[in-house]
Amino acid sequence: MPSSPALVSLGEPMIEFNRPRDVDGRTWLQGFGGDTSNAAIAAARQGASAGYLSSLGEDWMGQAFLDLWRTEGVDAAHVRRHPTAPTGVYFVTHGESGHRFDFLRKGSAASLMEARDLPVDYIAGARILHLSAISQAISAPARRTCEAAIDAARHAGARVSYDTNLRLRLWDIDDARRTIEATVARCEILLPSLDDSRELTGLREADAIVDHYLARGPSLVALKMGAEGALIATRDERLAIGQHPVEAIDATGAGDTFDGAFLARLLAGDDPFAAGRYANVAAALKTRGYGAVAPIPRAAEVRAEMARA
């Protein structure tokens, strides 16, 4: 049995087809996505040891993910293969209002994950377990799997990291609010976005949102605010980090890159504010290319960019 990496992520990986703006409508770039997989890859590219838990189809897409994680140094020893269910797929198109997602994920292998199949010792051996609301929303069995993973991490003293990534195509807002609020209370590191938090809490201002979440259990909140940067907060201190300017062409996966880079720097010993500054630059650099994974920067590139800033 392999030893546990410092960061273990759980969720649904998805094959990505991304249509660039400057090509004809019949040309698609095949890439990779899935928020927690993106975060694991981003963490690995910053030098963290990372692993992934999920279920893939017995199809070329599932094999492509195994090959990707092997190349990226993300441990996939406990990823299962489903004999009949497919690996999920999504499509990204771009317009004046930003990027749009369309999904083919109903009945995916990841949505059929079962809590009984979790490698509890592997989770317990990690320092951080990372998951998202998407991991919970894809199905009832997946939600139970997430709950069992959180139980295992908390029982072992590992920190739980949670992204409130809201997809209202997957569940209604009331169900989302109930589940997300309950999970927020069980995590130590919370990684919400401003837009999702406004929808979930009814609050508008960043500081009020951070106060709302800190009062519910997490000791650290990193609120991702897109073009406005990020707000990093503990119960004693907070820091607003401004936007890092780049020529952005595709924001797909930028928040996931922030998550992975932020967690990697925490694992490396950075304080939350140094980790936030680093992750803010990493997320900005990711937007310079198409796709969720291919443009994720590596540590040397982030460091060089921070030195120029």
C-alpha positions in Angstrom: 0.0 0.0 0.0 1.4 3.4 -0.9 1.9 6.0 1.9 -0.5 8.8 1.9 0.4 12.1 0.2 0.0 15.3 2.2 -3.0 16.4 0.2 -5.8 14.0 -0.8 -8.6 15.4 -3.1 -12.0 13.7 -3.7 -14.4 14.4 -6.5 -15.3 14.0 -10.2 -12.7 14.3 -12.9 -14.2 15.2 -16.3 -12.8 15.3 -19.8 -12.9 18.8 -21.2 -13.6 20.1 -24.7 -12.9 23.8 -24.9 -13.7 25.9 -28.0 -11.4 28.9 -28.4 -12.8 32.2 -29.5 -10.5 32.7 -32.5 -11.2 29.4 -34.4 -14.2 28.1 -36.3 -17.0 26.6 -34.3 -16.1 23.0 -35.2 -12.7 23.1 -33.5 -12.4 21.9 -29.9 -9.3 21.5 -27.7 -9.5 18.3 -25.7 -8.2 18.8 -22.1 -9.0 17.8 -18.6 -11.2 19.2 -15.8 -13.1 18.5 -12.6 -12.6 21.1 -9.8 -10.9 18.9 -7.2 -8.7 17.1 -9.8 -7.6 20.5 -11.1 -6.7 21.5 -7.5 -4.7 18.4 -7.0 -2.7 19.0 -10.2 -2.2 22.6 -9.3 -0.9 21.6 -5.9 1.5 19.0 -7.4 2.8 21.6 -9.9 3.7 23.8 -6.9 5.7 20.9 -5.3 3.1 19.4 -3.0 2.6 15.7 -2.7 -1.0 15.1 -3.9 -3.4 12.2 -4.4 -6.8 11.7 -5.8 -9.9 9.6 -5.0 -12.7 9.0 -7.5 -14.2 6.5 -9.9 -13.5 6.5 -13.7 -15.1 4.7 -16.6 -13.5 1.7 -18.3 -13.1 4.0 -21.4 -10.4 6.0 -23.1 -11.2 9.0 -21.0 -10.6 7.2 -17.8 -7.3 5.9 -19.1 -6.4 9.4 -20.2 -6.9 10.7 -16.6 -4.7 7.9 -15.2 -2.0 8.9 -17.7 -2.4 12.5 -16.8 -2.1 12.0 -13.1 0.9 9.8 -13.6 2.6 12.5 -15.6 1.7 15.2 -13.1 2.8 13.2 -10.1 -0.7 12.9 -8.6 -1.1 9.6 -6.8 -4.1 7.7 -8.2 -3.5 4.3 -6.6 -7.0 4.3 -5.1 -9.0 5.6 -8.0 -11.5 2.9 -9.0 -12.7 1.9 -12.5 -16.4 1.3 -13.1 -17.1 -1.5 -15.6 -20.2 0.2 -17.3 -20.5 3.8 -16.2 -18.7 6.5 -18.3 -16.2 9.2 -17.3 -18.0 12.6 -17.3 -17.5 15.2 -20.1 -18.0 18.9 -20.3 -17.8 21.6 -23.0 -16.6 25.2 -22.6 -17.6 28.0 -24.9 -16.7 31.6 -24.7 -18.7 34.8 -25.2 -18.9 38.4 -24.2 -20.2 37.5 -20.7 -17.4 35.0 -20.1 -17.2 31.2 -20.4 -20.2 28.8 -20.4 -20.2 25.2 -19.4 -22.3 22.3 -20.7 -22.1 18.9 -19.2 -22.5 15.2 -20.0 -22.2 13.7 -16.5 -25.5 12.0 -15.6 -24.8 8.5 -14.4 -21.0 9.0 -14.5 -18.7 6.6 -12.8 -17.8 9.3 -10.2 -21.5 9.8 -9.4 -21.7 6.1 -8.4 -18.9 6.3 -5.8 -19.8 4.5 -2.6 -18.6 5.3 0.9 -17.9 1.7 1.6 -15.2 1.8 -1.1 -13.2 4.6 0.5 -9.6 3.9 1.6 -10.0 5.2 5.1 -6.4 4.7 6.1 -5.2 6.6 3.1 -7.4 9.6 4.0 -6.4 9.4 7.6 -2.7 9.5 6.6 -3.1 12.8 4.7 -2.5 16.3 6.3 -5.4 17.8 4.3 -8.5 16.4 2.6 -9.9 18.6 -0.1 -13.4 18.3 -1.6 -16.1 20.6 -3.0 -19.8 21.1 -3.2 -19.7 19.6 -6.7 -18.4 16.4 -5.2 -21.5 16.3 -3.1 -24.0 17.5 -5.7 -23.5 15.0 -8.4 -25.5 12.2 -6.6 -26.7 11.0 -3.2 -24.1 8.2 -3.1 -21.3 10.7 -3.8 -22.6 13.0 -1.1 -22.5 10.1 1.4 -19.0 9.3 0.2 -17.9 12.9 0.9 -19.4 12.7 4.4 -17.6 9.5 5.1 -14.3 11.0 3.9 -14.8 14.0 6.1 -15.5 11.7 9.0 -12.2 9.8 8.4 -10.1 12.9 8.0 -11.6 14.6 11.2 -11.2 11.4 13.2 -7.5 11.2 12.2 -6.9 14.9 12.9 -6.4 15.8 9.3 -7.6 19.3 8.2 -10.6 19.4 5.8 -10.5 21.9 3.0 -13.8 22.7 1.2 -14.7 24.7 -1.9 -18.3 25.8 -1.9 -18.3 25.6 -5.7 -22.0 26.0 -6.6 -23.6 24.4 -9.6 -27.4 25.0 -9.6 -27.8 22.6 -12.5 -27.0 19.8 -10.1 -29.3 20.7 -7.2 -31.8 23.3 -6.0 -30.6 26.2 -4.0 -32.3 25.1 -0.7 -30.6 21.7 -0.8 -27.3 23.3 -1.7 -27.6 25.8 1.2 -28.4 23.1 3.7 -25.6 20.8 2.6 -23.0 23.5 2.2 -23.7 25.1 5.5 -23.5 21.8 7.3 -20.2 21.0 5.6 -18.7 24.5 6.3 -19.2 23.7 10.0 -17.0 20.6 9.6 -14.1 22.1 7.7 -11.0 24.0 8.8 -10.1 25.6 5.5 -12.9 27.2 3.5 -12.3 28.3 -0.2 -15.5 30.0 -1.4 -16.0 32.4 -4.3 -17.7 35.8 -3.9 -20.4 35.1 -6.5 -21.3 31.7 -5.0 -21.3 33.1 -1.5 -23.6 35.9 -2.4 -26.1 33.3 -3.7 -25.7 31.0 -0.7 -25.7 33.5 2.1 -27.7 36.5 0.7 -24.9 38.8 1.8 -23.2 41.2 -0.6 -20.0 42.5 1.1 -16.9 40.4 1.2 -16.1 41.1 4.9 -19.7 40.2 5.9 -19.4 36.9 4.0 -16.1 36.1 5.7 -17.6 36.9 9.1 -20.6 34.6 8.3 -18.3 31.7 7.5 -15.8 32.2 10.3 -18.7 32.1 12.8 -19.7 28.7 11.5 -16.5 26.7 12.2 -13.6 27.2 9.8 -10.4 28.8 11.2 -9.3 30.0 7.8 -11.3 31.5 4.9 -9.9 32.4 1.5 -12.6 34.2 -0.4 -11.9 34.2 -4.1 -13.2 37.4 -5.8 -12.2 37.0 -9.4 -11.1 40.3 -10.9 -11.1 41.8 -7.4 -8.4 39.4 -6.1 -9.0 37.6 -2.8 -9.7 38.2 0.9 -7.8 35.9 3.3 -9.1 35.8 6.8 -8.5 34.1 10.1 -10.4 34.8 13.3 -7.8 37.3 14.3 -6.6 38.9 11.1 -7.5 39.5 7.4 -5.8 40.7 4.3 -7.3 41.9 1.0 -5.2 41.0 -2.0 -5.7 42.9 -5.2 -6.1 41.5 -8.7 -2.8 40.4 -10.3 -3.1 41.9 -13.9 -2.6 39.6 -16.8 -4.1 39.3 -20.3 -6.7 36.7 -19.5 -8.4 34.6 -22.2 -10.0 31.7 -20.2 -10.9 31.7 -16.5 -11.8 28.0 -16.6 -10.3 26.4 -13.5 -8.8 29.6 -12.1 -10.5 29.1 -8.8 -9.3 25.5 -8.6 -5.7 26.7 -9.4 -6.0 29.1 -6.5 -7.2 26.2 -4.2 -4.4 23.9 -5.1 -1.7 26.6 -5.0 -3.0 27.9 -1.6 -3.1 24.4 -0.1 0.4 23.6 -1.4 1.8 26.7 0.2 0.1 26.0 3.5 1.6 22.5 3.4 5.0 24.1 2.7 4.7 26.1 5.8 3.6 29.5 4.6 1.2 31.6 6.7 -2.3 32.0 5.2 -1.5 35.5 3.9 1.7 34.5 2.1 -0.1 31.5 0.7 -3.0 33.8 -0.5 -0.6 36.1 -2.3 1.1 33.2 -4.0 -2.2 31.5 -5.0 -3.6 34.8 -6.3 -0.7 35.1 -8.8 -0.9 31.4 -9.7 -4.7 31.7 -10.5 -4.1 34.8 -12.6 -1.3 33.1 -14.6 -3.6 30.2 -15.3 -6.1 32.4 -17.2 -3.6 33.2 -20.0 -4.3 29.9 -21.8 -7.3 27.8 -22.8 -8.4 24.9 -20.6 -8.6 24.1 -16.9 -5.3 22.2 -16.6 -2.8 22.9 -19.4 -2.2 26.6 -18.4 -1.7 25.9 -14.7 1.7 27.4 -13.9 4.5 25.6 -12.1 6.2 27.0 -9.0 9.2 28.5 -10.9 6.8 30.5 -13.1 4.8 31.8 -10.2 8.0 32.8 -8.3 9.4 34.6 -11.3 6.1 36.5 -11.8 6.0 37.5 -8.1 9.5 38.7 -8.3 8.6 41.0 -11.3 5.5 42.4 -9.6 
